[in-house]
Amino acid sequence: MAIGKTTLYKRVLAASGLSRIFVDGVLRRACARANVNVDTMTPEGLRKALPYIEDSLRIYLPPDEAERRIGAIRKFAE
């Protein structure tokens, strides 16, 4: 079940640290590779998409920043 008005996906978007200009496309593609619907994302779906999200963040962010952001996103999957 999605989390209220602030969906889990929106929380992931905000925690990613990527520019608002392209973050939605980057993360939607990562979730699509995991066969996860961002509109109904659950913590279980996020766990499934995490490897793809992590790969995407590592492309766009410096290593230390990527690891910090990934750590924040992993907390949403608990």
DRENLUMLO-727052 format. One record per atom (N, C-alpha, C, O): residue in three letters; x, y, z. Coordinates in steps of 0.2 Angstrom, whole numbers, plus 2048, in hexadecimal, padded with zeros to 3 digits. Layout:
ALAXYZ/...
This chain:
MET8047FA800/MET800800800/MET804806800/MET809807804/ALA80380B7FC/ALA8068117FC/ALA806815802/ALA801814806/ILE80A819804/ILE80A81D80A/ILE807824809/ILE80A828807/GLY80082480B/GLY7FD82A80B/GLY7FD82F805/GLY7FF82C800/LYS7FD835806/LYS7FD83A801/LYS80483A7FF/LYS80683B7F9/THR80983A803/THR81083A801/THR812833800/THR81482F804/THR8128317F9/THR81382A7F8/THR81A8287F9/THR81F82C7FA/LEU81B8217FA/LEU82281F7FB/LEU8268217F5/LEU82C8237F6/TYR8248217EF/TYR8288237E9/TYR82A82A7EA/TYR83082C7E8/LYS82682F7EC/LYS8278367ED/LYS82D8367F2/LYS83183B7F2/ARG82D8327F7/ARG8328327FC/ARG8398307F9/ARG83E8337FB/VAL83882B7F5/VAL83F8297F2/VAL84182E7ED/VAL8478307ED/LEU83D8327E9/LEU83F8377E5/LEU84383C7E9/LEU84883F7E7/ALA84083E7EF/ALA8428447F3/ALA8498427F6/ALA84E8467F6/ALA84A83B7F8/ALA8508397FB/ALA8558387F6/ALA85B8377F8/SER8548377F0/SER8598357EB/SER85F83A7EA/SER8648387E8/GLY85D8417EB/GLY8628467EA/GLY8638487E3/GLY86884C7E1/LEU85F8457DE/LEU8608477D7/LEU85C84D7D5/LEU85784F7D9/SER85E8507D0/SER85A8567CE/SER8538557CC/SER85184F7C9/ARG84F8597CE/ARG8478587CD/ARG8468587C5/ARG8418557C3/ILE84B85B7C1/ILE84A85B7BA/ILE8498547B7/ILE8468527B3/PHE84D84F7BA/PHE84E8487B7/PHE84D8437BC/PHE84D83D7BA/VAL84C8447C2/VAL84B83F7C7/VAL84683A7C6/VAL8468347C6/ASP84083C7C4/ASP83A8387C3/ASP83B8337BD/ASP83A82D7BE/GLY83E8357B8/GLY8408317B2/GLY84582B7B4/GLY8448257B3/VAL84A82D7B8/VAL84F8297BA/VAL84C8237BE/VAL84E81D7BE/LEU8498267C3/LEU8468217C8/LEU84081C7C5/LEU8408177C7/ARG83C81F7C1/ARG83781B7BE/ARG83A8167BA/ARG8388107BA/ARG83F8177B6/ARG8438127B2/ARG84680D7B7/ARG8458077B5/ALA84980F7BC/ALA84C80A7C1/ALA8468057C3/ALA8477FF7C4/CYS8418087C5/CYS83B8047C8/CYS8388007C3/CYS8367FA7C4/ALA8388027BD/ALA8357FE7B7/ALA8397F87B6/ALA8377F37B4/ARG8407F97B6/ARG8447F37B6/ARG8437EE7BB/ARG8447E87BA/ALA8417F07C1/ALA83F7EB7C6/ALA8387E97C6/ALA8357E57CA/ASN8347EB7C1/ASN82D7EA7C0/ASN8297ED7C6/ASN8257E97C9/VAL82B7F37C8/VAL8277F67CE/VAL8247FC7CC/VAL8278007C8/ASN81D7FC7CD/ASN8198027CB/ASN81A8077D1/ASN8198077D6/VAL81D80D7CE/VAL81E8137D3/VAL8188167D6/VAL8188187DC/ASP8128157D3/ASP80C8187D5/ASP8098147DB/ASP8058177DF/THR80B80E7DC/THR80980A7E1/THR80E8067E5/THR80E8017E8/MET8148097E5/MET81A8077E8/MET8198057EF/MET8168097F3/THR81B8007F2/THR81B7FE7F9/THR8227FD7FB/THR8277FD7F7/PRO8237FC802/PRO82A7FA804/PRO82D7F4801/PRO8337F47FF/GLU8297EF7FF/GLU82B7E97FC/GLU82D7EA7F5/GLU8327E87F3/GLY8297EF7F1/GLY82B7F07EB/GLY8317F57EA/GLY8367F47E6/LEU8327F97EF/LEU8387FD7F0/LEU83E7F87F1/LEU8447F97EE/ARG83E7F37F5/ARG8437EE7F6/ARG8457EB7F0/ARG84B7EA7EE/LYS8407E97EC/LYS8417E67E5/LYS8457EB7E0/LYS8497E97DC/ALA8437F17E1/ALA8467F67DC/ALA84D7F97DE/ALA8507FC7DA/LEU84E7F87E5/LEU8547FB7E7/LEU85B7FA7E3/LEU85E7FF7E2/PRO85C7F47E1/PRO8627F37DD/PRO8637F87D7/PRO8687FA7D5/TYR85D7F87D4/TYR85D7FD7CE/TYR85D8047D0/TYR8608087CC/ILE85A8067D5/ILE85A80D7D7/ILE86180E7D9/ILE8648147D8/GLU86480A7DD/GLU86B80B7DF/GLU87080C7D9/GLU8748107D9/ASP86F8087D4/ASP8738087CE/ASP87280F7CB/ASP8778127C9/SER86C8117CB/SER86B8187C7/SER86E81D7CB/SER8718227C8/LEU86D81D7D2/LEU8708237D6/LEU8788237D5/LEU87B8287D5/ARG87B81D7D5/ARG88281D7D4/ARG8858207CE/ARG88A8227CD/ILE8808207C9/ILE8828237C2/ILE88382B7C3/ILE88782E7C0/TYR87E82D7C7/TYR87D8357C7/TYR8808387CD/TYR88183E7CC/LEU8818357D2/LEU8848387D8/LEU88B8367DA/LEU88D8307D8/PRO88F83A7DD/PRO8968387DF/PRO8958327E4/PRO8908317E7/PRO89A82E7E5/PRO8998287E9/PRO8978297F0/PRO8928257F2/ASP89982D7F3/ASP89782E7FA/ASP8908317FB/ASP88C82F7FF/GLU88E8357F6/GLU8878387F6/GLU8838327F4/GLU87D8327F7/ALA88482E7EF/ALA8808297ED/ALA87F8247F3/ALA8798227F4/GLU8848227F7/GLU88381E7FC/GLU87F821802/GLU87B81D805/ARG880827803/ARG87B82A808/ARG87482A806/ARG87082980A/ARG87382C800/ARG86C82C7FD/ARG8698257FD/ARG8638247FF/ILE86D8207FB/ILE86A8197FB/ILE869817802/ILE863814803/GLY86D819807/GLY86B81780E/GLY86581A810/GLY861817813/ALA86382080E/ALA85D823810/ALA85782080D/ALA85281F810/ILE85881E806/ILE85281B803/ILE851814805/ILE84B811806/ARG856810807/ARG85680980A/ARG851809810/ARG84E805812/LYS85180F814/LYS84D80F81A/LYS84680F819/LYS84280D81D/PHE844812813/PHE83D811811/PHE83B80A80F/PHE83580980F/ALA83F80680E/ALA83D7FF80C/ALA83D7FA812/ALA83B7F5812/GLU83E7FD818/GLU83D7F981E/GLU8367F8821/GLU8357F5826/
